[in-house]
Amino acid sequence: MLLVNNDDVVAPGGGFDTHSHRDMEIVTWVLQGSLVHQDSTGRDGLIYPGLAQRMSAGQGIRHAERNASSTEPVRFIQMWVQPAEMAGEPGYEQLEIEPVRLDGAWATVASGLGRDADTAAVSIRQGAALQVARLRAGQQVALPTAPFVHLYVATGSVELAGAGHLGTGDAARVTGATGQPVLAAEPTELLAWEMHTSLTV
């Protein structure tokens, strides 16, 4: 189950100092600018628009994130999903997605579903999947069919059947989603989590 969907803007030269996480699948998707990532597994890299990153905190991991630019802000969505099993090995994965895959249709950015084994950008340890689409005005996609769906409008605005107008920063949680249409009113970037399991307590 999706626990956190943070939409962060970090000022030039700013960032988050080294801190700890555990038992969480953390997916980062940059919308503008670039983000420097460093963690206790030795990873040190740059995350930018179109690059999907997953960090599995597992038994425990320490990391830091900073804006790579001294002049421009960075905006990114960071999402936390509880793993299916606790206390696993920490891990890291990233992969760039070709822009054409996002153009006018859902592209699988992260997934723990068997059906996506050969197509997802990065894997997660949970029965869920993150889809991303970039739509022009008038283009339409259907919500994923799943017991639980979380739709987030990262940029632009849409009309969601049954819910009405959603603008930048708005979200909708749909239970028992069956492919409801989402129509873009302007250039729009959408993120949708489809979840096939409930929260473990």
C-alpha positions, 0 to 999 in steps of 0.5 A, spaced: 500 500 500 502 507 498 503 510 504 507 517 502 506 521 496 511 527 497 511 533 492 518 536 494 521 543 491 528 544 493 531 550 492 538 551 489 544 548 493 539 545 498 537 538 500 536 533 505 542 531 509 544 524 511 538 520 514 535 513 515 530 509 513 528 501 514 522 497 511 520 501 505 520 501 498 522 508 496 520 510 488 523 517 486 520 521 480 523 528 478 519 533 474 524 538 474 531 539 475 536 534 477 537 531 484 544 528 487 543 521 491 548 518 496 547 512 500 550 507 505 550 502 499 555 506 496 551 509 490 552 516 488 548 518 482 544 523 479 536 523 478 533 527 472 526 527 469 525 520 465 529 516 470 526 512 475 529 510 481 527 505 487 531 504 493 529 499 498 530 500 505 530 493 508 533 492 514 536 499 514 539 504 509 542 511 510 542 516 504 542 524 502 539 528 497 541 534 494 539 539 488 544 538 483 544 545 481 546 552 484 541 556 480 535 552 479 530 548 483 529 541 483 522 538 484 520 531 485 515 526 487 517 521 492 513 515 494 513 510 499 510 503 499 511 498 504 514 492 502 511 485 502 516 482 507 520 486 512 527 486 514 530 484 507 536 486 504 537 494 502 537 495 495 537 500 489 535 500 482 534 506 476 533 506 469 531 511 464 525 511 460 524 513 453 520 519 453 516 516 447 513 511 452 510 516 456 507 520 450 499 519 451 499 513 454 501 509 461 508 507 462 510 502 467 515 506 472 516 501 477 512 494 479 512 488 483 507 485 479 509 478 475 506 481 469 511 487 468 517 483 469 520 484 462 517 491 461 517 495 468 523 500 469 524 498 476 522 493 481 519 493 487 517 488 493 510 489 493 504 487 489 503 494 486 505 498 480 506 505 478 504 508 471 506 515 469 503 518 462 504 525 459 498 527 455 496 533 451 490 537 451 484 532 449 488 526 450 485 521 455 487 514 459 483 510 463 485 508 470 488 502 471 483 496 473 485 494 481 482 494 488 486 500 490 488 506 485 492 513 487 492 518 481 496 524 482 496 530 477 503 532 477 502 538 472 496 540 468 489 538 469 484 533 468 477 531 468 476 524 472 470 520 471 466 520 477 470 525 481 470 531 476 476 536 475 483 535 478 488 540 478 496 540 479 497 537 486 490 534 486 490 526 488 484 521 488 484 515 491 479 510 487 477 503 490 475 498 485 477 502 479 475 499 473 478 503 468 475 510 469 477 515 463 481 521 465 481 526 460 487 532 460 484 539 459 491 541 458 498 538 457 499 534 463 503 529 467 499 523 471 502 518 476 497 512 478 499 507 483 495 500 482 495 496 488 493 489 489 494 488 496 492 492 503 496 495 508 500 490 513 499 491 520 
